[in-house]
Protein backbone atom coordinates (compact mmCIF):
# COMPACT_ATOMS: atom_id res chain seq x y z
CA UNK A 1 0.00 0.00 0.00
CA UNK A 2 1.41 3.39 -0.96
CA UNK A 3 1.98 5.83 1.88
CA UNK A 4 1.33 9.39 0.70
CA UNK A 5 2.90 12.44 2.32
CA UNK A 6 0.24 14.36 4.29
CA UNK A 7 0.33 17.51 2.14
CA UNK A 8 -0.03 15.61 -1.11
CA UNK A 9 -2.69 13.38 0.42
CA UNK A 10 -4.71 16.51 1.22
CA UNK A 11 -4.25 17.85 -2.31
CA UNK A 12 -5.29 14.54 -3.84
CA UNK A 13 -8.37 14.42 -1.60
CA UNK A 14 -9.40 17.93 -2.65
CA UNK A 15 -8.95 17.07 -6.32
CA UNK A 16 -10.99 13.90 -5.81
CA UNK A 17 -13.84 15.82 -4.20
CA UNK A 18 -13.84 18.46 -6.94
CA UNK A 19 -13.62 15.84 -9.68
CA UNK A 20 -16.72 14.08 -8.40
CA UNK A 21 -18.78 17.27 -8.33
CA UNK A 22 -17.75 19.20 -11.44
CA UNK A 23 -17.33 18.41 -15.11
CA UNK A 24 -14.65 20.64 -16.59
CA UNK A 25 -12.08 23.21 -15.65
CA UNK A 26 -9.78 25.39 -17.66
CA UNK A 27 -6.04 24.93 -17.89
CA UNK A 28 -4.39 28.29 -17.11
CA UNK A 29 -1.32 27.30 -19.13
CA UNK A 30 -3.01 26.28 -22.37
CA UNK A 31 -6.48 27.79 -22.13
CA UNK A 32 -7.83 24.37 -23.12
CA UNK A 33 -10.51 22.80 -20.97
CA UNK A 34 -9.47 19.52 -19.38
CA UNK A 35 -11.78 17.09 -17.65
CA UNK A 36 -11.52 16.87 -13.89
CA UNK A 37 -11.15 13.12 -14.22
CA UNK A 38 -8.06 13.80 -16.33
CA UNK A 39 -6.75 16.09 -13.59
CA UNK A 40 -7.43 13.43 -10.94
CA UNK A 41 -5.67 10.84 -13.11
CA UNK A 42 -2.69 13.20 -13.41
CA UNK A 43 -2.58 13.55 -9.62
CA UNK A 44 -2.70 9.79 -9.07
CA UNK A 45 0.11 9.32 -11.58
CA UNK A 46 2.13 12.12 -9.93
CA UNK A 47 2.17 10.11 -6.71
CA UNK A 48 3.51 7.18 -8.71
CA UNK A 49 6.15 9.15 -10.61
CA UNK A 50 7.45 10.69 -7.40
CA UNK A 51 7.64 7.25 -5.79
CA UNK A 52 8.48 3.70 -6.87
CA UNK A 53 5.99 3.55 -9.76
CA UNK A 54 8.52 5.68 -11.67
CA UNK A 55 10.29 2.39 -12.41
CA UNK A 56 7.17 0.97 -14.07
CA UNK A 57 5.78 4.13 -15.68
CA UNK A 58 8.97 5.23 -17.43
CA UNK A 59 11.01 2.01 -17.69
CA UNK A 60 10.87 -1.77 -17.62
CA UNK A 61 12.47 -2.14 -14.18
CA UNK A 62 9.33 -3.23 -12.29
CA UNK A 63 6.44 -5.14 -13.91
CA UNK A 64 3.99 -3.54 -11.46
CA UNK A 65 3.98 -0.72 -8.93
CA UNK A 66 1.48 0.69 -6.47
CA UNK A 67 0.24 4.20 -7.23
CA UNK A 68 -2.11 5.16 -4.40
CA UNK A 69 -4.67 3.54 -2.11
CA UNK A 70 -8.04 4.79 -0.90
CA UNK A 71 -10.04 3.57 2.09
CA UNK A 72 -13.80 3.70 2.59
CA UNK A 73 -16.08 2.45 5.43
CA UNK A 74 -17.98 -0.01 3.24
CA UNK A 75 -16.91 -3.44 4.56
CA UNK A 76 -19.40 -5.81 6.16
CA UNK A 77 -18.96 -6.05 9.94
CA UNK A 78 -22.38 -7.56 10.68
CA UNK A 79 -22.04 -11.30 11.27
CA UNK A 80 -25.81 -11.70 10.91
CA UNK A 81 -25.53 -10.69 7.24
CA UNK A 82 -22.99 -13.31 6.18
CA UNK A 83 -25.59 -15.12 4.08
CA UNK A 84 -27.33 -12.00 2.78
CA UNK A 85 -26.88 -9.97 -0.36
CA UNK A 86 -28.21 -6.76 1.20
CA UNK A 87 -25.01 -5.55 2.89
CA UNK A 88 -24.85 -1.79 2.36
CA UNK A 89 -27.47 0.82 3.19
CA UNK A 90 -27.84 3.10 0.14
CA UNK A 91 -28.39 6.20 2.29
CA UNK A 92 -25.16 5.76 4.24
CA UNK A 93 -22.93 4.16 1.60
CA UNK A 94 -24.12 5.99 -1.52
CA UNK A 95 -21.67 8.88 -1.19
CA UNK A 96 -18.71 6.53 -0.72
CA UNK A 97 -19.69 4.43 -3.73
CA UNK A 98 -20.03 7.62 -5.80
CA UNK A 99 -16.45 8.57 -4.86
CA UNK A 100 -15.23 5.09 -5.76
CA UNK A 101 -17.03 5.35 -9.11
CA UNK A 102 -15.34 8.72 -9.66
CA UNK A 103 -11.90 7.18 -9.03
CA UNK A 104 -12.77 4.31 -11.35
CA UNK A 105 -13.69 6.75 -14.14
CA UNK A 106 -10.39 8.56 -13.67
CA UNK A 107 -8.50 5.25 -13.81
CA UNK A 108 -10.46 4.18 -16.91
CA UNK A 109 -9.59 7.48 -18.61
CA UNK A 110 -5.84 6.78 -18.48
CA UNK A 111 -4.56 5.69 -21.89
CA UNK A 112 -0.80 5.26 -21.92
CA UNK A 113 1.04 3.11 -24.45
CA UNK A 114 2.20 -0.18 -22.95
CA UNK A 115 0.72 0.51 -19.51
CA UNK A 116 -2.42 -0.71 -17.76
CA UNK A 117 -3.73 1.07 -14.65
CA UNK A 118 -5.90 -1.16 -12.45
CA UNK A 119 -8.12 -0.45 -9.43
CA UNK A 120 -8.46 -3.49 -7.15
CA UNK A 121 -10.03 -3.82 -3.67
CA UNK A 122 -7.95 -5.49 -0.98
CA UNK A 123 -9.25 -8.88 0.14
CA UNK A 124 -8.82 -8.05 3.83
CA UNK A 125 -10.85 -5.33 5.52
CA UNK A 126 -9.95 -3.56 8.76
CA UNK A 127 -13.16 -3.20 10.68
CA UNK A 128 -15.50 -1.19 8.48
CA UNK A 129 -12.72 0.08 6.24
CA UNK A 130 -12.03 -1.45 2.85
CA UNK A 131 -8.90 -0.29 1.03
CA UNK A 132 -8.76 -0.15 -2.76
CA UNK A 133 -5.42 0.02 -4.54
CA UNK A 134 -4.59 1.77 -7.80
CA UNK A 135 -1.59 0.10 -9.45
CA UNK A 136 0.16 0.36 -12.80
CA UNK A 137 1.34 -2.62 -14.85
CA UNK A 138 3.80 -2.59 -17.77
CA UNK A 139 2.11 -5.17 -19.97
CA UNK A 140 5.12 -6.39 -22.00
CA UNK A 141 7.15 -6.88 -18.83
CA UNK A 142 4.21 -8.70 -17.21
CA UNK A 143 4.09 -11.08 -20.18
CA UNK A 144 7.83 -11.74 -19.83
CA UNK A 145 7.37 -12.36 -16.11
CA UNK A 146 4.50 -14.80 -16.69
CA UNK A 147 6.73 -16.71 -19.13
CA UNK A 148 9.69 -16.74 -16.74
CA UNK A 149 7.59 -17.75 -13.72
CA UNK A 150 5.23 -20.09 -15.56
CA UNK A 151 5.80 -22.81 -12.95
CA UNK A 152 4.22 -20.51 -10.35
CA UNK A 153 1.55 -18.50 -12.19
CA UNK A 154 0.55 -21.45 -14.37
CA UNK A 155 -1.08 -23.20 -11.41
CA UNK A 156 -3.78 -20.49 -11.51
CA UNK A 157 -4.27 -20.69 -15.26
CA UNK A 158 -2.49 -17.35 -15.71
CA UNK A 159 -0.37 -17.12 -18.85
CA UNK A 160 1.12 -14.55 -21.21
CA UNK A 161 -1.58 -12.20 -22.51
CA UNK A 162 -3.67 -12.37 -19.33
CA UNK A 163 -5.56 -9.20 -18.47
CA UNK A 164 -3.45 -7.29 -15.89
CA UNK A 165 -6.48 -6.54 -13.70
CA UNK A 166 -7.27 -10.26 -13.57
CA UNK A 167 -3.68 -11.13 -12.65
CA UNK A 168 -3.55 -8.60 -9.81
CA UNK A 169 -7.01 -9.54 -8.50
CA UNK A 170 -6.30 -13.28 -8.60
CA UNK A 171 -3.06 -12.71 -6.71
CA UNK A 172 -4.67 -10.44 -4.09
CA UNK A 173 -7.34 -13.03 -3.33
CA UNK A 174 -4.94 -16.00 -3.31
CA UNK A 175 -3.66 -18.01 -0.36
CA UNK A 176 -1.23 -16.21 1.95
CA UNK A 177 2.12 -17.54 0.74
CA UNK A 178 1.05 -17.59 -2.90
CA UNK A 179 -0.07 -13.98 -2.49
CA UNK A 180 3.27 -12.96 -1.00
CA UNK A 181 5.27 -14.73 -3.70
CA UNK A 182 3.09 -13.36 -6.47
CA UNK A 183 3.48 -9.79 -5.26
CA UNK A 184 7.24 -10.27 -4.94
CA UNK A 185 7.47 -11.27 -8.59
CA UNK A 186 5.04 -8.58 -9.75
CA UNK A 187 6.93 -5.85 -7.89
CA UNK A 188 10.16 -6.84 -9.62
CA UNK A 189 12.13 -8.25 -6.72
CA UNK A 190 14.95 -10.72 -7.51
CA UNK A 191 14.07 -14.39 -7.14
CA UNK A 192 16.35 -14.88 -4.13
CA UNK A 193 14.65 -11.95 -2.34
CA UNK A 194 11.19 -13.35 -3.09
CA UNK A 195 12.22 -16.77 -1.75
CA UNK A 196 13.62 -15.20 1.41
CA UNK A 197 10.55 -13.02 1.94
CA UNK A 198 8.11 -15.94 1.69
CA UNK A 199 10.23 -18.28 3.81
CA UNK A 200 10.72 -15.60 6.49
CA UNK A 201 6.95 -15.14 6.79
CA UNK A 202 6.45 -18.91 7.03
CA UNK A 203 9.13 -19.22 9.71
CA UNK A 204 7.56 -16.41 11.74
CA UNK A 205 4.12 -18.00 11.40
CA UNK A 206 5.25 -21.48 12.43
CA UNK A 207 7.84 -20.67 15.10
CA UNK A 208 6.75 -17.24 16.30
CA UNK A 209 10.31 -16.00 15.72
CA UNK A 210 11.08 -12.93 13.64
CA UNK A 211 13.66 -13.61 10.93
CA UNK A 212 16.40 -10.97 10.97
CA UNK A 213 16.80 -9.15 7.69
CA UNK A 214 18.38 -6.21 5.93
CA UNK A 215 16.77 -4.05 3.27
CA UNK A 216 17.98 -3.06 -0.17
CA UNK A 217 16.66 0.38 -1.03
CA UNK A 218 16.57 2.48 -4.18
CA UNK A 219 15.94 6.23 -3.77
CA UNK A 220 12.94 7.95 -5.34
CA UNK A 221 12.07 11.60 -5.96
CA UNK A 222 10.05 11.82 -2.75
CA UNK A 223 12.46 9.93 -0.49
CA UNK A 224 16.20 9.35 -0.37
CA UNK A 225 15.45 6.26 1.73
CA UNK A 226 13.41 5.05 -1.19
CA UNK A 227 10.03 3.45 -1.67
CA UNK A 228 11.42 0.73 -3.94
CA UNK A 229 12.73 -1.64 -1.27
CA UNK A 230 12.99 -5.37 -0.73
CA UNK A 231 14.07 -7.54 2.19
CA UNK A 232 17.30 -9.56 1.98
CA UNK A 233 18.93 -12.01 4.41
CA UNK A 234 20.79 -10.40 7.30
CA UNK A 235 24.36 -9.63 6.24
CA UNK A 236 23.58 -10.14 2.55
CA UNK A 237 26.34 -8.88 0.26
CA UNK A 238 25.11 -6.85 -2.69
CA UNK A 239 25.18 -9.01 -5.80
CA UNK A 240 25.44 -8.28 -9.51
CA UNK A 241 21.66 -8.30 -9.99
CA UNK A 242 21.11 -5.92 -7.06
CA UNK A 243 23.70 -3.54 -8.51
CA UNK A 244 22.10 -3.71 -11.96
CA UNK A 245 18.67 -2.82 -10.55
CA UNK A 246 20.15 -0.02 -8.46
CA UNK A 247 22.11 1.46 -11.38
CA UNK A 248 19.11 1.43 -13.70
CA UNK A 249 16.85 2.92 -11.02
CA UNK A 250 19.35 5.64 -10.11
CA UNK A 251 19.92 6.65 -13.74
CA UNK A 252 16.18 6.82 -14.41
CA UNK A 253 15.59 8.92 -11.29
CA UNK A 254 18.22 11.44 -12.39
CA UNK A 255 16.61 11.67 -15.83
CA UNK A 256 13.17 12.18 -14.24
CA UNK A 257 14.54 14.98 -12.07
CA UNK A 258 15.64 16.76 -15.27
CA UNK A 259 12.26 16.30 -16.97
CA UNK A 260 9.95 17.02 -14.06
CA UNK A 261 10.23 20.85 -13.76
CA UNK A 262 9.11 21.33 -17.37
CA UNK A 263 5.76 19.65 -16.67
CA UNK A 264 4.75 21.43 -13.47
CA UNK A 265 1.59 23.52 -13.43
CA UNK A 266 1.55 26.82 -11.49
CA UNK A 267 -0.18 25.02 -8.59
CA UNK A 268 2.73 22.50 -8.41
CA UNK A 269 0.66 19.63 -9.77
CA UNK A 270 2.25 17.67 -12.57
CA UNK A 271 1.09 17.17 -16.15
CA UNK A 272 1.84 13.52 -15.54
CA UNK A 273 0.21 11.92 -18.58
CA UNK A 274 1.87 14.41 -20.92
CA UNK A 275 5.27 13.76 -19.30
CA UNK A 276 4.87 9.97 -19.57
CA UNK A 277 3.79 10.13 -23.23
CA UNK A 278 6.66 12.44 -24.16
CA UNK A 279 9.21 10.34 -22.26
CA UNK A 280 8.03 7.08 -23.82
CA UNK A 281 7.90 8.76 -27.24
CA UNK A 282 11.51 9.87 -26.92
CA UNK A 283 12.59 6.33 -25.99
CA UNK A 284 10.85 4.94 -29.07
C-alpha positions in Angstrom: 0.0 0.0 0.0 1.4 3.4 -1.0 2.0 5.8 1.9 1.3 9.4 0.7 2.9 12.4 2.3 0.2 14.4 4.3 0.3 17.5 2.1 0.0 15.6 -1.1 -2.7 13.4 0.4 -4.7 16.5 1.2 -4.2 17.9 -2.3 -5.3 14.5 -3.8 -8.4 14.4 -1.6 -9.4 17.9 -2.7 -8.9 17.1 -6.3 -11.0 13.9 -5.8 -13.8 15.8 -4.2 -13.8 18.5 -6.9 -13.6 15.8 -9.7 -16.7 14.1 -8.4 -18.8 17.3 -8.3 -17.7 19.2 -11.4 -17.3 18.4 -15.1 -14.6 20.6 -16.6 -12.1 23.2 -15.6 -9.8 25.4 -17.7 -6.0 24.9 -17.9 -4.4 28.3 -17.1 -1.3 27.3 -19.1 -3.0 26.3 -22.4 -6.5 27.8 -22.1 -7.8 24.4 -23.1 -10.5 22.8 -21.0 -9.5 19.5 -19.4 -11.8 17.1 -17.6 -11.5 16.9 -13.9 -11.1 13.1 -14.2 -8.1 13.8 -16.3 -6.7 16.1 -13.6 -7.4 13.4 -10.9 -5.7 10.8 -13.1 -2.7 13.2 -13.4 -2.6 13.6 -9.6 -2.7 9.8 -9.1 0.1 9.3 -11.6 2.1 12.1 -9.9 2.2 10.1 -6.7 3.5 7.2 -8.7 6.2 9.2 -10.6 7.5 10.7 -7.4 7.6 7.2 -5.8 8.5 3.7 -6.9 6.0 3.6 -9.8 8.5 5.7 -11.7 10.3 2.4 -12.4 7.2 1.0 -14.1 5.8 4.1 -15.7 9.0 5.2 -17.4 11.0 2.0 -17.7 10.9 -1.8 -17.6 12.5 -2.1 -14.2 9.3 -3.2 -12.3 6.4 -5.1 -13.9 4.0 -3.5 -11.5 4.0 -0.7 -8.9 1.5 0.7 -6.5 0.2 4.2 -7.2 -2.1 5.2 -4.4 -4.7 3.5 -2.1 -8.0 4.8 -0.9 -10.0 3.6 2.1 -13.8 3.7 2.6 -16.1 2.5 5.4 -18.0 0.0 3.2 -16.9 -3.4 4.6 -19.4 -5.8 6.2 -19.0 -6.1 9.9 -22.4 -7.6 10.7 -22.0 -11.3 11.3 -25.8 -11.7 10.9 -25.5 -10.7 7.2 -23.0 -13.3 6.2 -25.6 -15.1 4.1 -27.3 -12.0 2.8 -26.9 -10.0 -0.4 -28.2 -6.8 1.2 -25.0 -5.5 2.9 -24.8 -1.8 2.4 -27.5 0.8 3.2 -27.8 3.1 0.1 -28.4 6.2 2.3 -25.2 5.8 4.2 -22.9 4.2 1.6 -24.1 6.0 -1.5 -21.7 8.9 -1.2 -18.7 6.5 -0.7 -19.7 4.4 -3.7 -20.0 7.6 -5.8 -16.5 8.6 -4.9 -15.2 5.1 -5.8 -17.0 5.4 -9.1 -15.3 8.7 -9.7 -11.9 7.2 -9.0 -12.8 4.3 -11.4 -13.7 6.8 -14.1 -10.4 8.6 -13.7 -8.5 5.3 -13.8 -10.5 4.2 -16.9 -9.6 7.5 -18.6 -5.8 6.8 -18.5 -4.6 5.7 -21.9 -0.8 5.3 -21.9 1.0 3.1 -24.4 2.2 -0.2 -23.0 0.7 0.5 -19.5 -2.4 -0.7 -17.8 -3.7 1.1 -14.7 -5.9 -1.2 -12.5 -8.1 -0.4 -9.4 -8.5 -3.5 -7.1 -10.0 -3.8 -3.7 -7.9 -5.5 -1.0 -9.3 -8.9 0.1 -8.8 -8.1 3.8 -10.8 -5.3 5.5 -10.0 -3.6 8.8 -13.2 -3.2 10.7 -15.5 -1.2 8.5 -12.7 0.1 6.2 -12.0 -1.5 2.9 -8.9 -0.3 1.0 -8.8 -0.2 -2.8 -5.4 0.0 -4.5 -4.6 1.8 -7.8 -1.6 0.1 -9.5 0.2 0.4 -12.8 1.3 -2.6 -14.9 3.8 -2.6 -17.8 2.1 -5.2 -20.0 5.1 -6.4 -22.0 7.1 -6.9 -18.8 4.2 -8.7 -17.2 4.1 -11.1 -20.2 7.8 -11.7 -19.8 7.4 -12.4 -16.1 4.5 -14.8 -16.7 6.7 -16.7 -19.1 9.7 -16.7 -16.7 7.6 -17.8 -13.7 5.2 -20.1 -15.6 5.8 -22.8 -12.9 4.2 -20.5 -10.4 1.5 -18.5 -12.2 0.5 -21.5 -14.4 -1.1 -23.2 -11.4 -3.8 -20.5 -11.5 -4.3 -20.7 -15.3 -2.5 -17.4 -15.7 -0.4 -17.1 -18.9 1.1 -14.5 -21.2 -1.6 -12.2 -22.5 -3.7 -12.4 -19.3 -5.6 -9.2 -18.5 -3.5 -7.3 -15.9 -6.5 -6.5 -13.7 -7.3 -10.3 -13.6 -3.7 -11.1 -12.7 -3.6 -8.6 -9.8 -7.0 -9.5 -8.5 -6.3 -13.3 -8.6 -3.1 -12.7 -6.7 -4.7 -10.4 -4.1 -7.3 -13.0 -3.3 -4.9 -16.0 -3.3 -3.7 -18.0 -0.4 -1.2 -16.2 1.9 2.1 -17.5 0.7 1.0 -17.6 -2.9 -0.1 -14.0 -2.5 3.3 -13.0 -1.0 5.3 -14.7 -3.7 3.1 -13.4 -6.5 3.5 -9.8 -5.3 7.2 -10.3 -4.9 7.5 -11.3 -8.6 5.0 -8.6 -9.8 6.9 -5.9 -7.9 10.2 -6.8 -9.6 12.1 -8.3 -6.7 14.9 -10.7 -7.5 14.1 -14.4 -7.1 16.3 -14.9 -4.1 14.6 -12.0 -2.3 11.2 -13.4 -3.1 12.2 -16.8 -1.8 13.6 -15.2 1.4 10.6 -13.0 1.9 8.1 -15.9 1.7 10.2 -18.3 3.8 10.7 -15.6 6.5 7.0 -15.1 6.8 6.5 -18.9 7.0 9.1 -19.2 9.7 7.6 -16.4 11.7 4.1 -18.0 11.4 5.2 -21.5 12.4 7.8 -20.7 15.1 6.8 -17.2 16.3 10.3 -16.0 15.7 11.1 -12.9 13.6 13.7 -13.6 10.9 16.4 -11.0 11.0 16.8 -9.1 7.7 18.4 -6.2 5.9 16.8 -4.0 3.3 18.0 -3.1 -0.2 16.7 0.4 -1.0 16.6 2.5 -4.2 15.9 6.2 -3.8 12.9 8.0 -5.3 12.1 11.6 -6.0 10.0 11.8 -2.7 12.5 9.9 -0.5 16.2 9.3 -0.4 15.4 6.3 1.7 13.4 5.0 -1.2 10.0 3.4 -1.7 11.4 0.7 -3.9 12.7 -1.6 -1.3 13.0 -5.4 -0.7 14.1 -7.5 2.2 17.3 -9.6 2.0 18.9 -12.0 4.4 20.8 -10.4 7.3 24.4 -9.6 6.2 23.6 -10.1 2.6 26.3 -8.9 0.3 25.1 -6.9 -2.7 25.2 -9.0 -5.8 25.4 -8.3 -9.5 21.7 -8.3 -10.0 21.1 -5.9 -7.1 23.7 -3.5 -8.5 22.1 -3.7 -12.0 18.7 -2.8 -10.6 20.2 0.0 -8.5 22.1 1.5 -11.4 19.1 1.4 -13.7 16.8 2.9 -11.0 19.4 5.6 -10.1 19.9 6.7 -13.7 16.2 6.8 -14.4 15.6 8.9 -11.3 18.2 11.4 -12.4 16.6 11.7 -15.8 13.2 12.2 -14.2 14.5 15.0 -12.1 15.6 16.8 -15.3 12.3 16.3 -17.0 10.0 17.0 -14.1 10.2 20.8 -13.8 9.1 21.3 -17.4 5.8 19.6 -16.7 4.8 21.4 -13.5 1.6 23.5 -13.4 1.6 26.8 -11.5 -0.2 25.0 -8.6 2.7 22.5 -8.4 0.7 19.6 -9.8 2.2 17.7 -12.6 1.1 17.2 -16.1 1.8 13.5 -15.5 0.2 11.9 -18.6 1.9 14.4 -20.9 5.3 13.8 -19.3 4.9 10.0 -19.6 3.8 10.1 -23.2 6.7 12.4 -24.2 9.2 10.3 -22.3 8.0 7.1 -23.8 7.9 8.8 -27.2 11.5 9.9 -26.9 12.6 6.3 -26.0 10.8 4.9 -29.1 
